[in-house]
């Protein structure tokens, strides 16, 4: 009826007999902590001051400071736990001539769209 095993039921009964209903209200699930969590404060300070450009760079820093090797997936999860997020960056072509392209962009792209917006067409 309860959907639990006999072992779980006996465990609950023993807990109830020892400490009453308050013991049954407690959640005592096993929650393992990763090894880098022991060094959380120092790593968090370092990464807030020096955000890593790549996960590989973060892996190297963690290995140097703690001696702990982790996979890229685990390092990414750890950084997310610290509140750091991956940033997407835009690229400017090495061959781009900004002085030449800026007037063309203004005349052909930006100004017509601004005029449409002022007329209420977009």
C-alpha positions as semicolon CSV with decimal commas, in nm:
position;residue;x (nm);y (nm);z (nm)
1;X;0,000;0,000;0,000
2;X;0,279;0,247;0,082
3;X;0,505;0,155;-0,206
4;X;0,813;0,103;0,012
5;X;1,019;-0,208;0,079
6;X;1,002;-0,412;0,396
7;X;1,350;-0,298;0,492
8;X;1,248;0,067;0,463
9;X;0,936;0,006;0,671
10;X;1,140;-0,163;0,947
11;X;1,389;0,123;0,938
12;X;1,105;0,376;0,978
13;X;0,957;0,178;1,267
14;X;1,292;0,163;1,448
15;X;1,342;0,537;1,400
16;X;0,992;0,605;1,533
17;X;1,047;0,385;1,838
18;X;1,379;0,557;1,915
19;X;1,286;0,923;1,865
20;X;0,920;0,953;1,774
21;X;0,762;1,134;1,483
22;X;1,024;1,412;1,478
23;X;1,288;1,162;1,366
24;X;1,072;1,059;1,070
25;X;1,038;1,422;0,959
26;X;1,414;1,457;0,916
27;X;1,563;1,400;0,571
28;X;1,898;1,228;0,598
29;X;1,985;1,153;0,237
30;X;2,346;1,098;0,143
31;X;2,469;1,396;-0,055
32;X;2,830;1,357;-0,161
33;X;3,038;1,672;-0,199
34;X;3,296;1,709;-0,473
35;X;3,658;1,753;-0,375
36;X;3,686;2,106;-0,521
37;X;3,410;2,214;-0,280
38;X;3,665;2,188;0,002
39;X;3,857;2,468;-0,174
40;X;3,547;2,661;-0,278
41;X;3,626;2,992;-0,109
42;X;3,979;3,029;-0,245
43;X;3,879;2,915;-0,596
44;X;3,575;3,142;-0,596
45;X;3,786;3,444;-0,502
46;X;4,041;3,360;-0,770
47;X;3,784;3,303;-1,046
48;X;3,587;3,618;-0,957
49;X;3,907;3,822;-0,988
50;X;4,042;3,629;-1,289
51;X;3,753;3,474;-1,488
52;X;3,879;3,185;-1,699
53;X;3,852;3,224;-2,076
54;X;3,808;2,851;-2,130
55;X;3,719;2,541;-1,934
56;X;4,070;2,409;-2,002
57;X;4,217;2,715;-1,836
58;X;3,989;2,664;-1,536
59;X;4,098;2,298;-1,519
60;X;4,464;2,404;-1,508
61;X;4,400;2,659;-1,233
62;X;4,209;2,406;-1,021
63;X;4,484;2,148;-1,071
64;X;4,757;2,397;-0,980
65;X;4,584;2,534;-0,671
66;X;4,433;2,213;-0,533
67;X;4,608;1,923;-0,703
68;X;4,268;1,788;-0,813
69;X;4,218;1,679;-1,175
70;X;3,862;1,696;-1,306
71;X;3,697;1,642;-1,644
72;X;3,578;1,946;-1,841
73;X;3,215;1,856;-1,766
74;X;3,279;1,848;-1,390
75;X;3,474;2,176;-1,401
76;X;3,192;2,342;-1,596
77;X;2,942;2,224;-1,335
78;X;3,163;2,350;-1,053
79;X;3,195;2,694;-1,217
80;X;2,818;2,710;-1,263
81;X;2,778;2,623;-0,895
82;X;3,004;2,918;-0,814
83;X;2,779;3,145;-1,021
84;X;3,011;3,183;-1,318
85;X;2,859;3,150;-1,664
86;X;3,000;3,086;-2,008
87;X;3,021;3,403;-2,211
88;X;2,976;3,416;-2,584
89;X;3,200;3,661;-2,758
90;X;3,178;3,809;-3,103
91;X;3,459;3,803;-3,349
92;X;3,587;4,080;-3,572
93;X;3,753;3,961;-3,886
94;X;4,123;4,038;-3,899
95;X;4,070;4,171;-4,250
96;X;3,789;4,407;-4,151
97;X;3,840;4,771;-4,244
98;X;3,617;4,950;-3,994
99;X;3,680;5,297;-4,135
100;X;3,564;5,185;-4,478
101;X;3,272;4,970;-4,359
102;X;3,122;5,212;-4,107
103;X;2,989;5,469;-4,360
104;X;2,848;5,193;-4,583
105;X;2,670;5,031;-4,289
106;X;2,526;5,363;-4,174
107;X;2,395;5,452;-4,521
108;X;2,271;5,113;-4,636
109;X;2,156;4,942;-4,316
110;X;2,110;5,162;-4,014
111;X;1,962;5,484;-4,152
112;X;1,688;5,312;-4,361
113;X;1,582;5,104;-4,060
114;X;1,574;5,411;-3,834
115;X;1,354;5,591;-4,086
116;X;1,116;5,292;-4,099
117;X;1,098;5,289;-3,722
118;X;1,023;5,661;-3,709
119;X;0,740;5,612;-3,960
120;X;0,610;5,325;-3,748
121;X;0,655;5,064;-4,019
122;X;0,862;4,818;-3,813
